[in-house]
Amino acid sequence: MELQFTGLDWGIFALYLAVLAASGWYFSQSRSQDSRDYFLARNSMPMWMVAISTLATTQSAATFLGGPDLGYRGDLTYLFTNVGAVIAAIVVARYLIPRFYANRVTTVYELLQTRFGEQAKHRAGGIYLLGRVFASGARLYMAAIAVSMILFNDIAAHHVVTAVILLSAAGLLQTLIGGVRSVIQSDVLQCGVYVSAAIAVVAVLLWQIPAELGQIAAALASPSDGSASKLTLIDTGWDLSDPFNLWATLTGFVLLNIAAFGLDQDVTQRILTCKTPRDGARAVLYSVVMVVPVMAVFMGIGLLLHIFYQSPELMAGASVSEPSGGDVTVFMHYVLHEMPAGLRGLVTIGVIAAALSTLNSSLNSMASVLTEDLYRHWLSQRNVQKPAAHFVRAGRWGMAIVAGTLGGMAILCFYWQQMSDLPLITFALSVMVFAYSGLLGVFFTALFTGRGNASSVGWALAVGFVVTLLQQPWMITLLTGTDEPLVIAFPWQLCLGTLASFAVCNLGRPAPELAEENAAINNQTPANG
């Protein structure tokens, strides 16, 4: 079947592009005077807006496409992993956010400067940039695949590249002038768009499936192929290859979300724009609470698609096409072949909105680390003084560099994901582990011990990355020659990488000149969020 956008589809698409252009122009009206204004909005953003922006940042095209894919392939155990996010949000609100505000940091890695010295900040910022290129590039790739299929009806290389360029340019234009203030404001808009699109898809599927909700629930609880219930919420198994069981939730997912909310500049930058540490803590907690219903909607699409394609007895003889591997996900197959005319445009803008909400955040946060942690230090070493406005311009140039880098990584991820054969959302989460392992080990050393120095921080960050790399199935195959390597799910990879990084970081003795500062930090009682 050839994909044809109807006039209504194109009308919806054109309306969204017009709103995108208008909002970009409107949000850019507030010009930043210095880098703190450009990257932190001078701590002036409302808590509710930051909470929605944090939600939009942690969601992405991986959620829009991968959530339905998980619901179709499996059950609801991924939804339960949000318990780990709640635990992590409480830890971040109690131990990290008060210290970030007390030290008036622009990037979270400035906290390491007080604890371990300036070199530690630069090394942590560098590993963050590397990990964020991996993670954000993967998300951009997923969005580009969807946009290519919707607009061009294929995933030919030149069409995927075109989609990457279009998305990168849209994100860059929307955030370049106004900085993080425009990022947060546009995140609220994008979040509303993609959640509305997902709810519309659920409504259409319920209309297309000629069965009562009770019949649908019964079919999901007892699939016709004899497999386990698709409504299972908690998996108590001990399978190391399963990333979504109870034990992975209480260990790896807690670590993953501590890193995401407290150590990843991409998310933490939003929190630091709040007026007070209390508002920042509340924004984190509220965003976690909002994730649950949003994720339930996306996974619900997958469950309904399972009924649509795998339960002919409930479809009353309706003719539906068979999903194929060439469609990337079953959701994309549904959009391309079964979505009623007039709604493809809505799904298209939903994918773009989900992609831009994450891309905008990455552009600004990565530019902040490039400018504040690396470029400013490079100038200070050469005793070069620059006016405040210079660093705003440097931040914009940094965004342009980041946009190009992420585009290149998105193309690389096209081949990487096919080689790994992981579901989209699992792939998106697993690439974060490369950076998070080392950062968690270093920050835990800084927060809870008196050990470590700039040298051991560098080694710890490297060890976290290498230990994660060595746990990849293709690496195990390369090293051992076995065709069936041990598969270790990414939450356990993160646990092992963090443990190794923490152990290495603690091997370093604190520098004598920082001994008093270290003692003061460790004796500080965190304020309640």
NUZAMI-517837 format. One record per residue: x, y, z of N, C-alpha, C, O in turn. Coordinates in steps of 0.05 Angstrom, whole numbers, plus 5000, padded with zeros to 4 digits. Example, Ala and Ser with C-alpha at 12.3 -4.5 7.8 and 13.67 -1.06 7.14 Angstrom:
# residues 2
526448865156524649105156526449345156528549345169525749555142527349795143525850015157526850235161
//
This chain:
# residues 529
501749765000500050005000501850255000503650275016501250434982502750684981501650885001499150915003503351005016502451205036501651455021503151565005499251555027498351795015497251975038495351905052498452205041497452405059494952535046495152625023492752545060490452685049490752985054492653075067488853135044488953425048488853495078490153685087487253335093487053385122489753325136490553475154491053105127493753045139495653275134496953365153495753365109497653585103496753845118498454005125494153885121493254115136494154115165495054325175493853885178494753855206497753895208498754035226499253775189502153805188502954095184504754195198501654225166502354515160501654685184503154875191499454635198498654785221500754755243501454955257501754515247503754465268506354615261507554735279507154605236509654745228509255045232511155185240506855155227506355435232506555505262507755705270505355325278505455365307508355345317509155505334509855155305512655125313514255375307515855465323513855485283515255725275514455965293516156115301511855995297510956215313511856195342512656395354511855955354512755925381515755975384516656085403517255875363520055925364520756225363522456315378519256375347519656665346518856795372520256965382516556705383515556835408517456775432518056955447518256515434519956445457522656565456524056595476523556655432526156765429526257075434528357195431523957185441523857475444525457565469526457795470525657385489527157455513530157395507530957165507531757605503534557575497536257535522535757675542538057345522539757295545542057495546543257555526542657585570544757785574547457655581549557765575547357415594549757275601549256985600546956895596551356825605551156535603549256415624547956215619549256535648547556425669544556465661542856295667543956685649541256735639540656545616538456435614542556505598542156335574541756045581540155905570543355945601543255665608541555595632540655375635540955795650539355735674536955925677535555905697536556105659534256295660534156445686532056535695536556485698536756625724534856525745533756675761534556265745532856135766530056265768529156325790528856305745526256445745523956285734521756395732524356025728522255875715520255755735521055675756517655765728515655645747516055345750516855205732515455255774515854975781514254785762515354585753511754855757510054675741511054645713510854435700512154865702513254865675515754695674516154545655517454715694519854555696519154255698520454085686517054195714516253915717515453795690516153565683513853945674512953845648515353825629515553635613517154025630519554015613521353775620522453645602521553715646523053475655521753225644523153045635519153205646517652985634518252955605518852745595518053185590518453175561521353095554521852965534523253185571526053115566526652825569528152705554525452705590525852415595524352235575525052005571522152345563520752205542522152275516523852455515521452145494522752195469521252045447519251915452522352055423521251885401521551595409520051425399523551525426523751245435521351165450520450935448520151345466517651285480515351275461513651095463515151465443512951475424512851225407510651125401515151125398515250885381515850635397514650425391517550655417518350415432516350325453516150085458514750515465512750435484510650245472510150035483509450315449507650135435509049865428507749655429511549885419513049645412513249455436512949205433513949565459514149395483511449275491511349045498509349435490506649335496505849115477504548925486506549135452505748935432507448675437506348455436509948705441511748465444511448335471511648085473511148495492511248375519508848445536506548405528509448545561507348595580507848875592509049045580506848915617506949175630509149205650509149395666511149025650513249035670514949285668515949375688515249395643516749635641515449865656516750035667512749865657511350075672512050065701512250275714512549825712513149795741515949915747516449985770517649935727520350045733520250325742522350435752517950465740517750735750517950745780518250965792517650515794518150505822521050585828521650735847522850495811525650565813526050865809527750985822524450985791524651275786523751435810524951635816521651335824520751475848522851475870523451685882524051245874526251225894528551405887529551555904529251405861531451575852530851875855532552025863528351945849527552235852527852325881528652555886527152155900527352225928530252265936530952445950532052075926534852105932536052355920537552505934535352425895536352665882535352915897536853105901532852915904531653145918532953195945533153425954533852985958534953015985537953075985538853236000539452935968542352945970543653125949545853235954542453155925543853295904542853575899544453765897540253615896539153875889539954085909540754305901539754045936540654255954543554335950544254565953545354145944548154215940548554365915550254545913547154295894547354445869546554745873547954925863544454785887543555065892545455205911546055445907546455065932548255195951550855285938551955485945551755135917554155205903553755375879555655445865551155445873550455615850551855515824553055675810551555265819552855145795551155205770548755225771552555225747551255245721550954965709548954905696553054795713552854515705553354345730554754435749552254115730552353945754555253855760555853785783556953865740559653765743561453965758563753905765560454215762561954405777562154325807563954415821560254155816560354055843562953895847564053895869563853755827566253595829568753765831570853675841568554015821570854195823571554255852573954255859569554305868570054355897571154105911572854125929570153875903570853625916573553515907575153415924574053515881576453385871578353565855580553485848577553815850579153995834578054025806576253885797579254225792578054305766578254085745576454065728580353925745580653725725578353515726577453425705577453455750575253265753572753365740571253215727572253625742569853745729570053715699568053645686572453765687572753745658572453455649571253405628573553265664573352985656570452885658569552735640569052965679566252885681564553015659562852885647565053265653563653395631564253265605562453235588566653175601567453035576565952775573565052705551565852615595564552355593561552395589560152225576560452605601557552665597557052725567555152615556558752885555558452955527558552705509556952675491560352525516560652285500558052115503556952015483557152075528554751915533552252045521550551905510552152315522549752445512549652435481547552425469552052435468552152405439550952125432549352105414551651925448550551655443547551655447546051575429546651755470543751735477542051905460539951815449542752165456541152345441541252275411539352315396543552185402543752095374541951865369540651845347541651675388539851445385536951545383535451435367536251735399533451835399532851985372530651965361534852135363534452275338534152075315532652125297535751865316535551655295532651535295531551495273531551475318528851355319526751535308524951455293526951795314525051985303525452015273523452025258527952015264528452045235527351805219526351835197527651565231526551325217523551355214522451305192522151445235519251475234518451695214516651655198519851925215519152145197519752055168518152125150521951915163522551815136520351635125519551655102519451455142517351265133514651405128513251345110514051605145511551745142511551935118509651945103513752075114513852265092514652145065513752225044516451935066517451825041516651535037517251415015515451405057514451135055516750925052516350715042519151005062521350815062523450915082523251125093525550745085527850825103530350815086532450735096530150905061532650925045534551125058533651315071537151075055539151225069538851525064538951685083538351605039538251895034535752025046535752255053533551865049531151975062531551995092530552185105532951795104533551815133535352055139534852195158537352095122539052325125537552585123537952775139535652595104533952835101532352885126532053115135531252675137529652695162531352795185530452955201533752685187535552775208536153075206536053215226536753165182537353445177534953625184535253835197532553535176530153695182529653715212529153935222529953495226529453505255531553665269530953825287534153635261536253785274535954085270536354245288535254155245534954445239532554555255532754785265530354405257528054505272528654545301527954755313530154355313530854375341532754615346532454765365534654645328536654855331535355135328535855315344533555165308532255425304530455495328530155735334529255295340527355355362528755435388527555565404531255355391532655395417535055585415536055665436535855655391538455795388538456065402540456135415536356225400536356495410535756515439537156645455533556385447532556425475533856265496533456315520535456055489536755895509534855715524532755635513535555645549533955445563531155545569529255375572530655805571527955905575526155825552523955725556527055855527525455775504525255465502523255365493527355325512527255035512524954935530523354775522524855045554522754955573519955035563518154875565519655275553517055355543516155185519513855105517518055125501517354965478516754675486515154535474518154575507517654305517514754275526513554065521513654475539510854465548509054425524507254265524509554585502508054555478508354275465506354155458510854185463511353925449510053695465509053515454510253715492509153505509506153485504505053265502504753715504501953715498501253595472499253455469502853645451502353545424502653245423500853105413504853135433505252845429503552675448502752455441502852775472501052625489498252625477496852425477497352855465494752865452494652675428492652545424496852665413496952485390496652195399495252035387497952115421497851845432495051775441494051565436493751965455491051915464489151885441487251715442489552035419487952015395488251735383486251625373490651625383491151365372489651155388488450975377489751175415488250985432485250995425483950795423484251235422481351265416480651135389478651005387482351175369481851065343481950755344480250625332483950645358484150355361481650235375480650035366480750365396478350265410475950275391474150115393475850475374473750495354473950275333471950175324476350205325476750015304476449725314475749545298476849675339476549405350473649365359472849495378472149195346469349155352468948965376467648765373469949045399469648875423469449055447470349285447468148945468467949085493470549095508472248925504470849285526473349305542473849055558476148975561471748935568472048685584473148465567474848305576472248435542473248235524476148285517477748095515476848535513479648605507481448535530483648425526480648605554482248545578482548245582484748155589480448095577480647805580482547685559484047495565482447785535484247685514487147745520488947595514487647985532490348055540491347885563493747825565489547825582490347665605490847375597492547235610489447275576489846995567490247005536488346945522492547075526493047085497492346825483492846605495491346835459490446595445492746415438492346175433495246515437497546345431498546195455500546045453497246225478498046085502500346215518501246095537501246445509503446575523502446705549500046705555504346805565503646915591501947165588501947295567500547245609498847475609500347725601502547775611499147885584500448135576499748365595500648585591498248305616497648495636499348465661498948605681501348285659503248245682504648505688505848635670504648585713505948835721508648795735510448955732508848575750511348525766512348255758510948055760514948245751516347995744518347945766520248105769518047725781519947665803522147475794523647375812522447425769524547245759527247365763527647605768529347185760532147275764533747265738536147245738532347275715533747255689535447505685534447725684538147465682539947685678539447835651540248065648538247695632537747825606535147985606534548125586533547975628531048115629531448385642532148395666531148605628531748865640529448985658529849185671527148845658524848975671523648805694521348835700525248635706524148485729524448645755525548865755523348535776523248675802525948755811526348985821527848575809530548625821532048835804533548995815531648825778532949035762531649315768533049515767529049315774527649565781528849685806529249925807529349515826530249615852533249665854534249765874534649605833537549645832538349825808538850065811538449695785539449845761537750075754538750285746535050055756533350275748533450505768533150735761534050435794534450655813536950805806536951055805539150665800541650795791541250955766542151175763539850835746539350965720537951235724538651435712535951245742534451485746535851685764535451925761537551595783539151775798541051925778541352175780542151775760543951895740542352095722543352305716540052005714538452175695537552435708537752645696536552415733535452655746537552825760537253065762539752705768541652855784544452895773545853075781545152725753547952745743548052805713550152855702545752795700545652845671544753135667542553205672546553295656545953575652543553615635542153825637542953425618540653445600538053485616536353645608537753345639535353365655535753555678534053725684538053545691538553705715538553995709537854155727539354075685539354355678536554485681536354715690534454325675531754435679531154485708529954685716531954295725531454315754532854565765531754695783535154625755536754855765535655125756536555335765533555125739532355375731530155455750529055675747529355285769527355355788528355575807530755625810526455705821527155925838528555835864530355975874527755605875528955505900529555205898528355075880531255095915531654815915529154655921528854425912527354765937524854625943523154595917522054385912523054815902521654795876522954595857521554445843525554585857526954395840526354105848525953935831526354055875525653785884522853705877522353485869520953895880518153835873517853785843516253615835519353935827519153895798520053615791518753485774522153515803523053235798520953035806520252865790519853065830517852875839515352885822514152675816514353115815511953145799512353025771510552895760514753065760515252955733515152645734514152525715516152525755516152235757513252135760512551935747511652275775508852205778507352215751505752045745508052425735506652455709507552245689506052185670509952135692510951945673509151695672508751585651508151615695506651365696504151355678503951175661502351555680500051545661500851585632499651475614502851755627503751795600504851535588504151465565506551405603507651155593505550945590505650775572503550945608501350755606499750785580498850595568499451035571498051085546499650965522498450835505502251005521503850895499503950595500503750465479504150475523504150185525501350075519501149855508499350225526496550145520496150125490494649955480497450305474497250285445498350015436497149885419500549925447501749665440499849435447499649245431498649445470496749235478494449225458493549005450493349455451491049465432491949365404490349235390494449425397495449335371495649025371495248895351496348915394496448625397493648505391493448305378491648625403488848535397488248565367487148385355488948795357488348865329489548665309488248585290492048575314493448395296493348105303493547935286493148045329493547765338491047645350491047405358488847785350486247665361484047695340482247865344484147545319482147565297479347515307477347615296479147355329476447295339475047535350472547545352476547745358475447995368475148205346473848415351476148145323476048345301473748305282473448445262472048115289469648065273470148035243468648135227472347895237472947845209474048075193474248065169474748295207475948525193478648455181480148315194479148545157481648485143483748685151483448925147485948575162488248755170490748635157490948395153492648815152495148725140497048605161496848665185498848425152500648295171503148475175504448555156503848535201506248695206508748555196508948315197510648715186513148595175515448735188515248965198517748605188520148715201521048975188522449135200520349015162521249255148519849505158520649725150517949475175516449715186517749825211516650015223519949715220521449805244519949735269521049595286517549825272515849755295513049695285512249795264511549545301508749485294507149735294505249755278507849925310506350185311506650325284504750435273509050335273509450465247507950315225506950445207507850055227506249905207503349985209502050025188502350005233499550085236499050365224497150415210500950555230500650825220500650825190499050965177502350665178502750675149500450525134499750605112499350325147497550155132494650155142492750085127494250225167491550195179490450455190487950475195492050645194491150895206489051035187489651065164486751105198484751235180485851495168487451635180484951555144485751795130485152035147483052055160487052225147486652465163488152465190488452675202488952225199490252205225493252155223494752175243494252095199497152055196498652315201500852305213497452535193498752785199499052835229501052945238496952755245497052785274499352615286500752705303499652365276501752195287504452305278506452295294504652415254507152525245508052755263510352765272506252935270507053155287507553055316509153175330506252835324506852725350509652615352511052665372510552475331513352375330515352605330517352605345514752815314516553045312516653185339518753265348514353225352514253365378515853205399517253325414515452945400516952775419519952805414521552815433520752805388523552825382524653095389526853115401523253315383524253585388524353635418526153785427522553525434522653585463525153485475526253605494526253255465528753145475531153275461533153335474530953325435533153445420533753725430536153795434531753885435532154155444533654155471535454325475532953975488534253955514537153885511538953995525537753695494540553605490542253825478544553865487541153975459542654185447543554395468545854475468541654475485542254685504544154575526545954715534543554335537545154235559548054175550549954225565548354055526551053995517552554245511555054265516551254445500552554705495553354835521555454975522551754795543552554915569555054795579556754935590555454525576557854395585560254475568562454535578559854485542561954575524562954855531565354915531561055035536561655315541562755365569564855495573561255275589561855345617564055175629565755275644564154915622566154735635568654715619570854675630568554745592570854695576571954955563574255015566570255095549571255335535572055555554574155675551570455605575571155815594573855745608575455925612574255495614576755405627579055445608581255535616578655385582580755415562581655705560584055765558579755895561580356175561581856265586583756415585580956165609582156245634585056155636586756295648585655915625588455825625590256005609592656015614589156145590590756325573590456615582591256795567589156655605588756925616587357105597587957345595585356995582583757145563581157225576579657055585580557485577578157585589576157645566576857775547573657555570571557605550569057715564568557645587567557895551565157995563562957775565563157575552560957835582558757635586557357555561556757325557556957755543555557695518557057495500555857355484559757485503561357305487560557015492560456855474560056945517559456675524556656585515556156355511554856785512552256725500552656645471551556445461554256795456554856735428556256465426555756305408558156415445559556155445557655925449557955715437555655965467553655765471552055695446551355465441551455905431549955865406551655705385550655535371554155785383555955625366556155335376556355155360556255305402556355035413553954875406554154635400551555005405549154865397549354765368548554545362550354935351550654855323552554615320551954435304554754625335556654395334555254145344555553925332553754165366552453935377550353825358550153575355548853995344546853905325548053735303547053535296550353825293551753675272552753405282552553205268553853405307554853155319552652955323552952715317550353045334548152865339547052755313546252525312547052925292546152825266547852595256546852395246550452625259552352405251551952155267551951935256551452185293551051955311548451815304548251575305546351975296543851855289544051665265542851455264545751745245546251565222547651315231546951095222549651345249551151105258549250915273549450675271547351025289545550865305543650695287542650485296543250785263541650625244542750345241541350145241545450325239546750065236547149925263546949685264547650085284548149975310545649835321545849605331543349955318540949835329540149585314539249385326540649585287540049345272541849115280541048885281544349175286546348975295545548865322545848625327544649035340544048955368541348805369540948635386539548865350536848745349535248785375533748615382535749005388534249065413531749225406531649375386529549185422527249365419528149655422530049715436526649835409527550115408528050235435530050365440526150205454526350335480528650215496529950355511529049955493531249825507533949925496535749975512534049945470536550055458537050335468539350405474534950505468535350785477536250805506538050965512535250635524536050635551538950525555540450625571539550315540542150175544544450355536546650325547544150525516546450695507547250895529549450995529545350965547545951155568548051035588549551185600548050775591549650645611552650705608554050705627553450745583556350785578557451035594559651025604555851245595556751475610555951465640557351555657553551365645552451365672554051205692554251275715555250975683556750805701558950955715559250955740560651095699562851245711561951485727563051535749559951635718558951865733557751785760558251925780556351565761555151475786557351405806557251485829559351255797561551185815563051425826563751435849563451625809564851865818563152035837564152125858560652075830558952245848558352105874558252235895558051845874557751695900560151725917559951755942562551725905564951765920565052045932565752085955564152245916564152525925562152565948562752715967559852435946557752485966558052335992557452436013559052085990558951916013561651826024561651666043563851916013566451836024568252086024567552296014570552056037572552266036574952196018577052326020574551996001576651905984576552035956574652185950578551975939578552055912580152305906580352485924581152335882582452575872582052595842580752425830583152805830582652845801583652615784582352545765585852495792586952265777585052025779584451895759584151955803582451725806579751765793578451575785578852025792576352085778576552015749574751895737578852095736579252035708579251735703578051635684580651585720580751295717578051165722577250985708576551275741573851165747571951195724570451015718572051435712570251485689570951305666569251195652573551255661574451075640573650785645572750645628574050705671573350425678570350375675569550165666568650575683565750535680565050495651563350325645566250645633565650615605566650345594565150205580569050275601570250025591568749775602568249585587568049775628566549545639563949515625563049285620562549735619560049715604560549605576559049435566562649705563563249605536563849305536562949165517565249205556565948925557563548745562563648505557561348855571558848705576557048685552554948555554557648825530555948805506556248535493558448425491553948415485554148145473556048115450557447915448556148325433557948305410560848315419562548195406561448455441564148465451564848195464567148105461562948075478563447815490564047615468565847445471562447625446562947445424565747495411567147305405566447745409569047815397571347705414573347615404571047715441573247635459573347335464575447225467570947205463570846915470570446735446571146505447569446855424568846685401566346535402565746385383564746555423562246405426560046535409559946775408558446365397556146465381553746535398551946675389553746435423551446485441552546605467552746465487553346865467554546985491552547025513550047035508553547055537551847125560550747395555552147585549548047425558546747675554546147805581544647685597547348035586546948175611545348425605546248595590542948445617541148675612542448935622544048925641541649155610542949415616542749495646544649625655540649435661540749515689542949375705544249495722543549125698545748985712548449085701550449095717548549155676551049275666551649535681553949595687549549685687549949935701550849885730552550025740549749685743550549615770553549535771555049635788554349365753557149275753559049505745561149535757558249665726559949895718560150095740562350205744558050155754558050345776559850245799561450395810559549985806561149865827564149885820565749955838564849815796567649835788568650115788570950165798567150305779567950585779568250695807570150835813566350625825566450715852569050605866570350755881569650355861572050225874574550365864576350425880574750425838577150555827577350835837579550925844575150985839575251265848576151275877577551465885575451075893576251085921579151005926580151025948580550915905583350855908585051105911587251095921583951335902585551585903585351715930583251725943587651815940587651965965586952255959587952365939585352385976584552665971586952855972588752815989587053045954589253245954589253395980587153475989591653445992591753586018590353856017589153936037590654005995589454275995586454275994585154475999585254035988582354015987581253866011578853816013582953796030582053636053579953766069577953646077580254026075578354176091575654196077573554156089575754256050573254276035571754006035569353996037573253786031572053526031570653466057568453356057572053526079570853476105568253646109566353546120568253886100565954056102563553946086561253956095564153846062562053746045560853496058558453456058562653316068561653066079560153096105558452936112560753316120559353376145556853536141555253576160556353626116553953796111551453626112551453406101549453726125546853586126545153676103544453916102544353506084542753596062540053706071538853606089539253916057536654036064534453866052534853746031532153866065529953716054528753856030528454106031528153706009526953825986523953855989522653945971
//
